[in-house]
C-alpha cells in the first residue's frame, strides 16, 4: 500500500508539471490537407511565385542558389516571364511536381516527396527529359523532402530538406505591412513545415496522452488530450494511405471518416455507382489505440437496398478473375470474410506507441498494407466498367 501511495504521489506531481501541447493551426490544417504532398506543393508554388507571393523574387532566388544555381539580376526585370507549372507532364505521361521557367535562360525542376519514396528512377528520367526539352537553358534540379533524402539521380538533383527550406525562407527580408494578408500566408507556410514536420513532437503523443494510455481511469483532462492526439494520428494514417493509393492507382480518392466511429473509408469516386458502394475500410478507434489492439483493413462491397446488385457484381468479379483473386488471397494470407458487406480483410498490428512515433516505421507498415490489397483495384475497375 505504501508503495502504491508513493507511485500515485509521483504521478500527481508529474501531472502538475505537464504543459498543454501548443499546436499551430495552419491553412492546410483547416482544409484537412496537413500532410498532403499535392497541397504542400501547391502552397510552395505560390510561395515561390514573385507575381503572387507579395514578397518578390527572393524566395525563388534563395532556393535556386541553395541548389547550386546561378541567379542573374536580369531575371528580375520581367516577373511575367517567370512561369511555375504544377505537375508538368512529359510526352509519356510522367509528371514532375514543379517546373519553373525563367525567361529563356533558366529551368528549375523540383520533385517533392513527403512520405512516399521515389519510384521508377523518376529523377534520372526527369533530368534527361528536361535537358532534351530545354538544351540551351541553365538547369537546376531539386529533390525536396522533410528529411533531406537523396534522389536516385543525386548527381543531378540537389537534396534539400524542409529544415534548409525553412531557414532560407526565414532569411528573406520584406515589408510585412506592404501586404499583410500575403505576409501572413508566407509565414503560415513556414510555420506549417516547422510544426508538422520539423518539431520532434510533431507526430508524437503528448505526455498527457501517454499517461492516459497507461492509466485509463485518469481524470477527464487527460482524456481530452488523448482525444486530440487520436485525431492527429487518424488524420496522418488516412492521409498517408490516400497518398499511397493515389500513387499506385491515379484517380480521385475520397476519405470518409468521423472521429466518433470505429471505421474509416477510402474510395475511388467511380466506385460509388450502379447501386454499389465499394471502398477500402480501416477499423480504427480510440479504444483500439488505448488497448493496442490489431486493426482490420478490408474491401467492402455494399449495396444499400441492392443486395442483388452486390451478389451479381461479386459473381461477375470472381467468374472473370478467379485465379487472380485466389493468388492475391493466398500470397498475402487475406481472409475471405463471411460478412455480407466485407469481401476480403486482414488484421495488422499497426497501432503501438513505437510505430506511431516512428515516421519511417509507420510508413513501411502502411505501404505493406496497400501492397497487399493493391491487386484488387484494377480488377474492380475493369468489372465496374462492364457491370
Beta strands, then each sheet from edge to edge (+ up, - down):
strand 1: 82-89
strand 2: 95-102
strand 3: 106-113
strand 4: 138-145
strand 5: 157-161
strand 6: 253-256
strand 7: 263-268
strand 8: 277-283
strand 9: 295-302
strand 10: 335-336
strand 11: 342-348
sheet 1: 1+ 2- 3+ 4+ 5+
sheet 2: 6+ 7- 8+ 9- 11+ 10-
end
